[in-house]
Structures are given as structure tokens and as C-alpha cells.
């Protein structure tokens, strides 16, 4: 089982290699831990230099046990090889769960770190968690409690209106302290 996320790699800023501005030929790979080394790659930006733009949408299947999504900015070197400019390891919790709703567009920026664990630019992305049929329940009932969405599952199959609801316990503790 997995969830699907649509990541649009927008751009990057201040990319360097050995303290020199990158001239171009950059691309991005996106990989999720636990996905058997499968990765998605953007097209090559040959003109952006240290501030490339891709604006490319990648669809990633994220296994339920995954903890991180890795975004790596690379540049083409001579021949067919490439070199890493920087990596951002993003917790999956930034995209799923919490107060991020499915199909809600988010714009995010993450610091890139080079292989010597030094800051090396920023990558700008947008994300949208795709609505999945596996994770939805056709019989669920939605409501709100103090402005927080709550989903209930019908208890009886005889058409009754009784439901079991779940409310985040942290929210209840927060409400008591107000």
C-alpha cells in the first residue's frame, strides 16, 4: 500500500560547486526511502546557471512505511556522468497527515546540503497529496469539532446514524488549556 504525492520541482537558488557558481546543465532526482531505489528525474536545465528553473511535475508513490523523500540536485559533467550539488532529506510527515489535506497545494523550500554537510543552495517545490481510493471510505461521515475535521465510520450497517469518531488527543489537550 502507498500514497501518491505530486511534487513539482520549481527551481533552485545559489548553487555552487567548490565555491564556484554552477554554469548550467542541472537536473533533480526525487526518491523515496523504501521504494526499491526507484527515482524520478527532471529534464536538464542548461541555461539557469546557479538559479535553474525546471517547473516539472513528478508523481511519486510513497509507501506507508516511508520516512523520507530525498531531493538531490545534480549537474552533468563531461561525458555522461553527473555530480551531486546538494541533497534535501524531507520527512514524509511534511506532506502527509497532520493538518495537510488531500489535494491541498503547498509551496515549500528546503536547504540543500553538499557531501561535506555544508549549505549549498535552496530547492523550491510545490506538493499536492493525490486523493487515493484505497485510503477513502465510501461510508464515512465527515463533521467538524471546534473547527477540526473529524471523520466517522458508521457503526451499524442497518442505516442508523450512529458513528464512531476520532479526534486528535493533542487537539483536546490544547482546547482544555485555552
C-alpha positions in Angstrom: 0.0 0.0 0.0 1.2 3.5 -0.7 0.0 7.1 -1.0 0.7 9.3 -4.1 2.2 12.7 -4.0 2.6 15.1 -6.9 5.9 17.1 -6.4 6.5 20.0 -8.8 10.2 20.8 -8.8 10.1 24.6 -9.4 13.6 26.0 -9.1 16.8 26.2 -7.1 18.9 29.1 -5.9 22.6 29.8 -5.1 24.0 26.5 -6.4 27.8 26.2 -6.2 30.5 23.5 -6.7 33.7 24.1 -4.9 32.7 27.7 -4.1 32.2 28.4 -7.8 28.9 29.2 -9.4 27.4 26.4 -11.4 27.2 27.3 -15.0 24.2 25.0 -16.0 23.2 21.5 -17.0 21.4 20.8 -13.7 18.7 18.4 -13.0 16.8 16.9 -10.0 16.2 13.4 -8.8 13.5 12.5 -6.3 13.5 9.3 -4.4 11.5 7.9 -1.5 13.1 5.5 1.0 11.6 2.1 0.9 10.8 2.4 -2.8 13.4 -0.1 -4.1 15.8 2.6 -5.4 13.2 3.9 -7.9 13.7 7.6 -8.6 12.1 10.2 -10.8 14.2 12.8 -12.7 13.5 16.2 -14.2 14.7 17.4 -17.5 18.1 19.2 -17.8 18.2 22.9 -17.3 21.1 24.1 -19.4 20.6 27.9 -19.1 19.7 28.6 -15.5 23.2 28.6 -14.0 23.2 28.9 -10.2 19.4 29.5 -10.3 17.9 26.9 -12.6 14.2 26.5 -13.3 12.5 23.2 -14.1 8.8 23.6 -13.3 8.4 19.9 -13.8 5.7 17.7 -12.1 6.8 14.3 -10.8 4.3 11.8 -9.4 5.8 9.7 -6.6 4.2 6.6 -4.9 5.2 6.8 -1.2 5.0 3.5 0.7 3.2 3.8 4.1 6.4 2.8 5.9 8.5 5.5 4.2 10.1 8.2 6.4 11.9 10.5 4.0 11.7 11.8 0.5 15.2 12.7 -0.9 15.6 15.5 -3.4 19.0 15.7 -5.0 20.2 18.5 -7.3 22.9 17.3 -9.8 24.7 18.7 -12.7 26.0 17.0 -15.8 29.8 16.8 -16.1 31.8 15.9 -19.2 30.6 12.7 -20.9 27.6 11.0 -19.4 28.4 11.3 -15.7 26.9 13.6 -13.2 27.9 15.1 -9.9 25.8 16.0 -6.8 25.3 19.6 -5.9 23.2 19.1 -2.8 20.6 16.9 -1.1 17.5 17.7 0.9 16.0 14.8 3.0 12.4 15.7 3.7 10.3 14.0 6.3 7.2 12.4 4.8 5.3 14.0 7.7 5.8 17.3 5.9 3.4 16.1 3.2 1.0 13.6 4.8 -1.1 13.6 7.9 -1.3 16.5 10.4 -3.2 19.4 9.1 -2.4 19.0 5.4 -5.5 17.9 3.5 -5.5 15.8 0.3 -5.4 17.9 -2.9 -4.1 20.9 -1.0 -1.3 22.7 -2.8 1.7 23.6 -0.7 4.8 25.7 -1.7 7.9 24.7 0.2 11.6 25.5 0.1 14.3 23.3 1.5 18.0 23.9 2.2 20.4 21.7 0.1 23.4 20.2 1.8 26.5 19.0 -0.1 28.5 15.9 0.5 30.6 17.7 3.1 27.5 18.7 5.0 27.8 22.4 4.0 24.9 24.6 2.9 24.7 24.7 -0.8 21.6 26.4 -2.1 17.9 26.0 -1.8 15.4 24.0 -3.8 11.8 25.3 -4.3 9.0 22.8 -4.7 5.2 22.6 -4.6 3.4 19.5 -3.4 -0.1 18.0 -3.6 -1.2 14.7 -2.0 -3.3 13.0 -4.5 -6.7 11.6 -3.4 -6.5 7.8 -3.3 -9.4 5.4 -3.5 -7.6 3.0 -1.1 -7.5 5.5 1.7 -11.1 6.7 1.5 -14.1 5.0 2.9 -17.3 5.4 0.9 -19.4 5.1 4.0 -17.6 7.6 6.1 -19.3 10.6 7.6 -17.4 13.9 7.9 -18.0 16.6 10.5 -16.1 19.2 12.5 -15.5 19.6 16.2 -14.3 23.1 17.2 -13.2 23.7 13.6 -11.2 20.5 13.3 -12.3 18.0 10.6 -13.4 14.7 12.1 -14.3 11.6 10.1 -16.6 9.0 11.5 -17.2 5.4 10.4 -20.8 4.0 10.7 -21.2 1.5 13.5 -24.2 -0.4 12.4 -25.0 -1.5 8.8 -28.8 -1.0 9.3 -28.9 2.6 8.2 -28.5 4.0 11.7 -26.9 7.4 12.1 -24.6 6.3 15.0 -20.9 6.7 14.2 -17.5 6.3 15.8 -15.4 9.4 15.6 -11.8 10.1 16.1 -10.4 13.4 17.4 -6.7 14.0 17.8 -5.9 13.9 21.5 -3.3 16.7 21.2 -6.2 18.9 20.0 -8.3 18.1 23.0 -5.5 18.9 25.4 -4.9 22.1 23.5 -8.6 23.1 23.8 -8.5 22.4 27.6 -5.6 24.8 28.1 -7.2 27.7 26.4 
